[in-house]
Every structure is written in C-alpha cells, then in structure tokens.
Amino acid sequence: MAQAQPLIPKSGHFDTDTFLCCALPTDAQAVSSAFVNDRLLRLRSMSKMNFALAIGCLVYIGVNVVSFIINTLSEETMDKYKLDLPFHLVEFWATFFFSLVEAYIIVFSPRSLGEIYARPAFLKFIIFFNVVSSFVPACLVTFSLEIFEVPGHNLEYVNELALAFLDAVMAMQLSYVARRQPSLHEAQTAAAGTLWTAVAIGVPLLLAVAQILIYNLMSGDSGEVWAHYLEFTFAIGSATVSFLFCMDNKFLVDQLQATMIREWCNAPSSAPSKLQLQCSGCVVSP
C-alpha cells in the first residue's frame, strides 16, 4: 500500500496508535472502503464523546460555583439547615466524577498518548492515582463524615497535585497546537492555551500545596473554609482547561471527518466498484 500521510496537510496529527489522521490507501479500493466506514464511525463517536465530556466539565464548574456560594454561609446557618453532610458529599463525589471525566478525556483524545505527553507510562500512573485517590475519600466520607473528614480532605488535596499535572499537559498541548497551526479550529483557544502554558504548572501546584497547609495549620473551622475557597477556585480553573481541550478535540475530529467526506465525494474514481458509501447525506455510487 502507499505510504500513509497526514490527512490534513501540515497538521502533524499522525497518531501511531489511533490511525485516525493518516491518508487512505490508494492502491486497494475495497480496503479503502473498509477504512472509510470504520474511520467515520470512530470519528463520529469521538466527536460525540468529547462534546459529552465538555458538558461534564461545565457541570463540574457549576457544582463548584454552588459549593463556593455555600462555603460563604456561616457555621450557624450550616448547622441550622444541616448542610454540612450534603455539602461534603457533593464536594467529594463531584471530585471523583471529574477524575473519571479527566481519564476519559485522555482516552478519547484523537491524539495518541505519545503526542500528548512524552512519557505515556507516567501519564497512565497519574490517571490511576487520580481516580483511586478521589474515590477512596469519597467513600470514607460517605460512611462517616465525622471520622474521615480530615484524612479525606488531605487525600483529596494530594490528589489535586495529580490533577494539576493533567491540567498542565492539556494546557501546553492547547498552546503548542494553536501556535503551530494558526489555521486550524484549535487556534480559537490560542490565547487561553498560551496563558495556561505559563500558569498551569505553577499556579495549580501552589494552590494544591496551599490548601494542605491552610487546612492543617490554621486553627478552628477557618482553615477548612479558606481551604475550600482555594479548592473550588482550583477546580473551576481545572475544568475550564479540560473543557477547552475537549472542544478542540471535537473540532479536530469534525474537521477530519469533513475532509474525508469531501475528498471521497470529489474523487468518485476511487470509490469501490460494488459498494456504496453513505456519509452525512453524501452518497457515492459506482
């Protein structure tokens, strides 16, 4: 077969383990048809999944905005309306939910792990730690908030170190692609990507460490309140980066799908002789 080239010229998105962006073989028509059908299905699935994950990020942002507001209530109000338990349950389980979203974002990215980060094995470990260290405190707090509140918060704040790393990887990928390919849809987030390249490593790490110190060193309930403010601020920023990453992934796979359909429909001679390809309203008949 002919050597594969990137489907979008100068895109640089040649993924060795997903094969979504390489050109179709030109010397085997039947194989080309199978490639087209399989790839279109995968691209559509990826587009829908990335959009769903982007919505999940927005929901997580909303949860943290609500938690931020509840955190401003006085201790007397929290006790009067018994808001402490549901407040913490939402906090911990929302964190676990977002850790799953982060894992799916990496898995359903059209880019290979090797392109997203130079050390895929370390990235896999971070995902593993992120999911486990968010699930354990959520379960413990569900059984008993009084017993496990302090260790649960500490474990949750340590987990944010892993989350900060994932944010940095996504933000730098956004910025790198936007600067390298100003003509692509990903350039729509060039400003945000460039900004987060500068702050994504230092600021989340600083917030995560500050939460642990404030929560454990400040006396009384004030330490928990201020740690919550930092936590919810960090979570909103983290979900924003993930949302931008998901939407850029969706734009990329939609562009790949449109390019495939356009090239296939404009080149009927390359269509299989006995097969009919139907895609997004475009029908190519022999």
KETIKOL-863851 format. One record per residue (C-alpha): residue number from 1; residue in three letters; chain; x, z, y. Coordinates in Angstrom, 2 decimals, always signed. Layout:
<recs>
REC pati vomar tortor      px      pz      py
REC  NUM   ALA      A       X       Z       Y
...
</recs>
This chain:
<recs>
REC pati vomar tortor      px      pz      py
REC    1   MET      A   +0.00   +0.00   +0.00
REC    2   ALA      A   +1.03   -0.48   +3.60
REC    3   GLN      A   +2.77   +2.45   +5.23
REC    4   ALA      A   +0.32   +4.76   +6.98
REC    5   GLN      A   +0.49   +5.13  +10.75
REC    6   PRO      A   -1.43   +7.44  +13.10
REC    7   LEU      A   -4.96   +6.16  +13.62
REC    8   ILE      A   -4.88   +6.95  +17.35
REC    9   PRO      A   -1.74   +5.39  +18.90
REC   10   LYS      A   +0.78   +7.94  +20.17
REC   11   SER      A   -1.45  +10.79  +19.06
REC   12   GLY      A   +1.21  +12.42  +16.93
REC   13   HIS      A   -1.52  +13.79  +14.67
REC   14   PHE      A   -0.13  +12.70  +11.31
REC   15   ASP      A   -1.20  +15.55   +9.06
REC   16   THR      A   +0.66  +15.66   +5.78
REC   17   ASP      A   -1.89  +17.86   +4.04
REC   18   THR      A   -5.19  +16.63   +5.51
REC   19   PHE      A   -4.54  +12.87   +5.88
REC   20   LEU      A   -7.36  +12.52   +8.40
REC   21   CYS      A   -5.40  +10.61  +11.02
REC   22   CYS      A   -3.31   +8.09   +9.09
REC   23   ALA      A   -4.32   +4.44   +9.14
REC   24   LEU      A   -6.33   +2.93   +6.29
REC   25   PRO      A   -4.54   +0.84   +3.67
REC   26   THR      A   -4.91   -2.85   +4.43
REC   27   ASP      A   -3.99   -4.33   +1.07
REC   28   ALA      A   -6.71   -2.75   -1.11
REC   29   GLN      A  -10.25   -3.34   +0.14
REC   30   ALA      A  -12.01   -1.20   -2.46
REC   31   VAL      A   -9.65   +1.69   -1.80
REC   32   SER      A  -10.21   +1.26   +1.94
REC   33   SER      A  -13.95   +1.67   +1.46
REC   34   ALA      A  -13.45   +4.88   -0.50
REC   35   PHE      A  -11.07   +6.17   +2.16
REC   36   VAL      A  -13.56   +5.38   +4.94
REC   37   ASN      A  -16.52   +7.09   +3.30
REC   38   ASP      A  -14.55  +10.17   +2.32
REC   39   ARG      A  -12.84  +10.49   +5.68
REC   40   LEU      A  -16.01  +10.02   +7.72
REC   41   LEU      A  -17.73  +12.75   +5.71
REC   42   ARG      A  -14.81  +15.11   +6.24
REC   43   LEU      A  -14.59  +14.33   +9.94
REC   44   ARG      A  -18.31  +14.94  +10.43
REC   45   SER      A  -18.06  +18.21   +8.52
REC   46   MET      A  -15.08  +19.30  +10.61
REC   47   SER      A  -16.83  +18.40  +13.85
REC   48   LYS      A  -19.91  +20.44  +12.95
REC   49   MET      A  -17.85  +23.37  +11.70
REC   50   ASN      A  -15.67  +23.51  +14.81
REC   51   PHE      A  -18.74  +23.42  +17.02
REC   52   ALA      A  -20.31  +26.24  +14.99
REC   53   LEU      A  -17.09  +28.25  +15.29
REC   54   ALA      A  -17.05  +27.63  +19.04
REC   55   ILE      A  -20.59  +29.03  +19.25
REC   56   GLY      A  -19.41  +32.03  +17.21
REC   57   CYS      A  -16.69  +32.62  +19.81
REC   58   LEU      A  -19.29  +32.57  +22.58
REC   59   VAL      A  -21.44  +35.07  +20.68
REC   60   TYR      A  -18.41  +37.35  +20.35
REC   61   ILE      A  -17.80  +37.06  +24.08
REC   62   GLY      A  -21.41  +38.10  +24.68
REC   63   VAL      A  -21.06  +41.07  +22.33
REC   64   ASN      A  -18.01  +42.30  +24.22
REC   65   VAL      A  -19.71  +41.86  +27.59
REC   66   VAL      A  -22.58  +44.02  +26.32
REC   67   SER      A  -20.12  +46.57  +24.90
REC   68   PHE      A  -18.27  +46.63  +28.22
REC   69   ILE      A  -21.53  +47.46  +30.01
REC   70   ILE      A  -22.47  +50.19  +27.52
REC   71   ASN      A  -19.00  +51.66  +27.89
REC   72   THR      A  -19.76  +52.33  +31.57
REC   73   LEU      A  -22.59  +54.73  +30.65
REC   74   SER      A  -21.97  +58.43  +31.00
REC   75   GLU      A  -21.40  +60.67  +28.00
REC   76   GLU      A  -24.72  +62.40  +28.69
REC   77   THR      A  -26.60  +59.10  +28.56
REC   78   MET      A  -24.86  +58.11  +25.33
REC   79   ASP      A  -25.82  +61.42  +23.73
REC   80   LYS      A  -29.38  +61.40  +25.06
REC   81   TYR      A  -30.23  +57.99  +23.63
REC   82   LYS      A  -27.92  +58.33  +20.58
REC   83   LEU      A  -25.96  +55.20  +21.43
REC   84   ASP      A  -22.58  +56.29  +20.11
REC   85   LEU      A  -23.06  +55.24  +16.48
REC   86   PRO      A  -24.66  +51.80  +17.09
REC   87   PHE      A  -22.11  +51.17  +19.85
REC   88   HIS      A  -19.19  +51.72  +17.48
REC   89   LEU      A  -20.81  +49.85  +14.60
REC   90   VAL      A  -21.29  +46.79  +16.79
REC   91   GLU      A  -17.72  +47.13  +18.06
REC   92   PHE      A  -16.08  +47.33  +14.63
REC   93   TRP      A  -18.23  +44.81  +12.78
REC   94   ALA      A  -18.01  +42.31  +15.63
REC   95   THR      A  -14.22  +42.57  +15.38
REC   96   PHE      A  -14.41  +41.83  +11.66
REC   97   PHE      A  -16.77  +38.92  +12.31
REC   98   PHE      A  -14.33  +37.44  +14.81
REC   99   SER      A  -11.41  +37.85  +12.40
REC  100   LEU      A  -13.33  +35.64   +9.96
REC  101   VAL      A  -14.00  +33.15  +12.74
REC  102   GLU      A  -10.27  +33.05  +13.53
REC  103   ALA      A   -9.43  +32.40   +9.88
REC  104   TYR      A  -11.96  +29.55   +9.66
REC  105   ILE      A  -10.67  +28.09  +12.92
REC  106   ILE      A   -7.22  +27.68  +11.39
REC  107   VAL      A   -8.54  +26.36   +8.07
REC  108   PHE      A  -10.92  +23.82   +9.62
REC  109   SER      A   -8.50  +22.56  +12.24
REC  110   PRO      A   -7.75  +18.82  +11.84
REC  111   ARG      A   -4.11  +19.72  +12.38
REC  112   SER      A   -2.03  +20.90   +9.46
REC  113   LEU      A   -0.66  +24.44   +9.45
REC  114   GLY      A   +2.82  +22.98   +9.78
REC  115   GLU      A   +1.85  +21.29  +13.02
REC  116   ILE      A   +0.07  +24.35  +14.40
REC  117   TYR      A   +2.97  +26.68  +13.66
REC  118   ALA      A   +6.48  +26.12  +12.33
REC  119   ARG      A   +6.15  +28.88   +9.71
REC  120   PRO      A   +2.86  +28.41   +7.82
REC  121   ALA      A   +3.63  +31.24   +5.38
REC  122   PHE      A   +3.89  +33.74   +8.23
REC  123   LEU      A   +0.68  +32.38   +9.74
REC  124   LYS      A   -1.09  +32.93   +6.42
REC  125   PHE      A   +0.16  +36.52   +6.33
REC  126   ILE      A   -1.17  +37.11   +9.85
REC  127   ILE      A   -4.60  +35.79   +8.82
REC  128   PHE      A   -4.54  +38.02   +5.73
REC  129   PHE      A   -3.62  +41.09   +7.77
REC  130   ASN      A   -6.16  +40.26  +10.47
REC  131   VAL      A   -9.11  +40.10   +8.07
REC  132   VAL      A   -8.16  +43.15   +5.98
REC  133   SER      A   -7.26  +45.39   +8.92
REC  134   SER      A  -10.57  +44.65  +10.63
REC  135   PHE      A  -12.75  +45.07   +7.52
REC  136   VAL      A  -11.32  +48.44   +6.45
REC  137   PRO      A  -12.04  +50.38   +9.68
REC  138   ALA      A  -15.49  +48.78   +9.97
REC  139   CYS      A  -16.39  +50.09   +6.51
REC  140   LEU      A  -14.89  +53.53   +7.15
REC  141   VAL      A  -16.76  +53.98  +10.42
REC  142   THR      A  -19.99  +52.86   +8.74
REC  143   PHE      A  -19.64  +55.68   +6.20
REC  144   SER      A  -18.76  +58.34   +8.76
REC  145   LEU      A  -18.01  +57.84  +12.43
REC  146   GLU      A  -17.08  +61.48  +12.91
REC  147   ILE      A  -14.41  +61.46  +10.19
REC  148   PHE      A  -12.94  +57.98  +10.61
REC  149   GLU      A  -13.35  +57.22  +14.32
REC  150   VAL      A   -9.74  +57.97  +15.34
REC  151   PRO      A   -7.93  +56.25  +12.42
REC  152   GLY      A  -10.43  +53.40  +12.62
REC  153   HIS      A   -9.66  +52.78  +16.29
REC  154   ASN      A   -5.91  +52.96  +15.70
REC  155   LEU      A   -6.10  +50.45  +12.86
REC  156   GLU      A   -8.32  +48.20  +14.94
REC  157   TYR      A   -5.85  +48.27  +17.83
REC  158   VAL      A   -2.94  +47.48  +15.49
REC  159   ASN      A   -4.99  +44.56  +14.19
REC  160   GLU      A   -5.13  +43.19  +17.72
REC  161   LEU      A   -1.37  +42.61  +17.54
REC  162   ALA      A   -2.05  +40.03  +14.83
REC  163   LEU      A   -4.92  +38.64  +16.87
REC  164   ALA      A   -2.61  +38.32  +19.87
REC  165   PHE      A   -0.23  +36.23  +17.77
REC  166   LEU      A   -3.02  +33.86  +16.71
REC  167   ASP      A   -4.12  +33.54  +20.33
REC  168   ALA      A   -0.59  +32.64  +21.37
REC  169   VAL      A   -0.34  +29.97  +18.66
REC  170   MET      A   -3.66  +28.39  +19.68
REC  171   ALA      A   -2.93  +28.57  +23.41
REC  172   MET      A   +0.50  +26.99  +23.07
REC  173   GLN      A   -0.98  +24.24  +20.89
REC  174   LEU      A   -3.58  +23.52  +23.57
REC  175   SER      A   -0.96  +23.35  +26.29
REC  176   TYR      A   +1.52  +21.28  +24.26
REC  177   VAL      A   -1.03  +18.65  +23.25
REC  178   ALA      A   -2.53  +18.48  +26.73
REC  179   ARG      A   +0.86  +17.85  +28.36
REC  180   ARG      A   +1.94  +15.34  +25.71
REC  181   GLN      A   -1.33  +13.38  +25.59
REC  182   PRO      A   -3.00  +13.36  +29.02
REC  183   SER      A   -5.31  +10.53  +27.98
REC  184   LEU      A   -6.98  +12.43  +25.14
REC  185   HIS      A  -10.02  +14.69  +25.39
REC  186   GLU      A   -7.76  +17.67  +24.80
REC  187   ALA      A   -6.40  +17.22  +28.31
REC  188   GLN      A   -9.69  +18.66  +29.58
REC  189   THR      A   -8.24  +22.09  +28.88
REC  190   ALA      A   -4.75  +21.30  +30.17
REC  191   ALA      A   -4.91  +23.86  +32.96
REC  192   ALA      A   -6.22  +26.60  +30.69
REC  193   GLY      A   -3.70  +25.73  +27.99
REC  194   THR      A   -0.76  +25.77  +30.40
REC  195   LEU      A   -1.87  +29.09  +31.85
REC  196   TRP      A   -2.28  +30.71  +28.45
REC  197   THR      A   +1.12  +29.45  +27.31
REC  198   ALA      A   +2.64  +31.70  +29.96
REC  199   VAL      A   +0.48  +34.77  +29.41
REC  200   ALA      A   -0.79  +34.54  +25.81
REC  201   ILE      A   +2.23  +36.25  +24.29
REC  202   GLY      A   +2.96  +38.97  +26.83
REC  203   VAL      A   -0.47  +39.99  +28.08
REC  204   PRO      A   -2.27  +40.43  +24.71
REC  205   LEU      A   +0.73  +42.29  +23.32
REC  206   LEU      A   +0.79  +44.55  +26.36
REC  207   LEU      A   -2.94  +45.22  +26.11
REC  208   ALA      A   -2.74  +45.99  +22.40
REC  209   VAL      A   +0.11  +48.47  +22.87
REC  210   ALA      A   -1.55  +49.99  +25.95
REC  211   GLN      A   -4.76  +50.60  +24.00
REC  212   ILE      A   -2.93  +52.59  +21.35
REC  213   LEU      A   -1.04  +54.67  +23.91
REC  214   ILE      A   -4.04  +55.35  +26.12
REC  215   TYR      A   -6.33  +56.18  +23.21
REC  216   ASN      A   -3.90  +58.65  +21.65
REC  217   LEU      A   -2.19  +60.18  +24.70
REC  218   MET      A   -4.98  +60.63  +27.25
REC  219   SER      A   -6.88  +63.87  +26.81
REC  220   GLY      A  -10.62  +64.09  +26.22
REC  221   ASP      A  -13.00  +61.17  +25.96
REC  222   SER      A  -11.49  +59.40  +28.96
REC  223   GLY      A   -8.75  +57.93  +26.77
REC  224   GLU      A  -11.31  +56.30  +24.49
REC  225   VAL      A  -13.30  +54.95  +27.45
REC  226   TRP      A  -10.29  +53.32  +29.10
REC  227   ALA      A   -9.01  +52.01  +25.76
REC  228   HIS      A  -12.41  +50.41  +25.24
REC  229   TYR      A  -12.18  +48.68  +28.61
REC  230   LEU      A   -8.85  +47.15  +27.61
REC  231   GLU      A  -10.16  +46.28  +24.16
REC  232   PHE      A  -13.21  +44.40  +25.43
REC  233   THR      A  -11.17  +42.60  +28.09
REC  234   PHE      A   -8.67  +41.51  +25.45
REC  235   ALA      A  -11.47  +40.38  +23.12
REC  236   ILE      A  -13.12  +38.25  +25.80
REC  237   GLY      A   -9.82  +36.52  +26.59
REC  238   SER      A   -9.06  +36.01  +22.90
REC  239   ALA      A  -12.46  +34.49  +22.19
REC  240   THR      A  -12.10  +32.20  +25.20
REC  241   VAL      A   -8.84  +30.77  +23.85
REC  242   SER      A  -10.41  +30.29  +20.41
REC  243   PHE      A  -13.45  +28.60  +21.97
REC  244   LEU      A  -11.23  +26.10  +23.81
REC  245   PHE      A   -9.25  +25.44  +20.63
REC  246   CYS      A  -12.43  +24.79  +18.62
REC  247   MET      A  -13.87  +22.43  +21.21
REC  248   ASP      A  -10.62  +20.47  +21.39
REC  249   ASN      A  -10.67  +20.19  +17.61
REC  250   LYS      A  -14.22  +18.85  +17.79
REC  251   PHE      A  -13.26  +16.33  +20.49
REC  252   LEU      A  -10.32  +15.19  +18.37
REC  253   VAL      A  -12.28  +14.60  +15.15
REC  254   ASP      A  -15.11  +12.91  +17.09
REC  255   GLN      A  -12.57  +10.57  +18.63
REC  256   LEU      A  -11.04   +9.84  +15.23
REC  257   GLN      A  -14.49   +9.12  +13.80
REC  258   ALA      A  -15.37   +6.79  +16.69
REC  259   THR      A  -12.03   +4.98  +16.35
REC  260   MET      A  -12.56   +4.44  +12.63
REC  261   ILE      A  -16.08   +3.09  +13.11
REC  262   ARG      A  -15.01   +0.85  +15.99
REC  263   GLU      A  -12.09   -0.65  +14.08
REC  264   TRP      A  -14.13   -1.10  +10.90
REC  265   CYS      A  -17.05   -2.73  +12.67
REC  266   ASN      A  -14.80   -5.03  +14.67
REC  267   ALA      A  -12.97   -6.21  +11.57
REC  268   PRO      A  -15.61   -7.40   +9.07
REC  269   SER      A  -12.98   -9.33   +7.11
REC  270   SER      A  -11.50   -6.06   +5.91
REC  271   ALA      A  -14.84   -4.84   +4.54
REC  272   PRO      A  -15.31   -4.69   +0.76
REC  273   SER      A  -16.90   -7.76   -0.74
REC  274   LYS      A  -19.57   -5.92   -2.75
REC  275   LEU      A  -20.01   -2.71   -0.82
REC  276   GLN      A  -21.90   -1.88   +2.32
REC  277   LEU      A  -20.66   +0.71   +4.78
REC  278   GLN      A  -23.20   +2.57   +6.87
REC  279   CYS      A  -21.89   +4.79   +9.62
REC  280   SER      A  -23.61   +6.16  +12.71
REC  281   GLY      A  -26.04   +3.27  +12.97
REC  282   CYS      A  -23.37   +0.62  +12.39
REC  283   VAL      A  -23.83   -1.44   +9.22
REC  284   VAL      A  -21.10   -3.74   +7.95
REC  285   SER      A  -22.36   -6.13   +5.28
REC  286   PRO      A  -20.26   -8.51   +3.20
</recs>
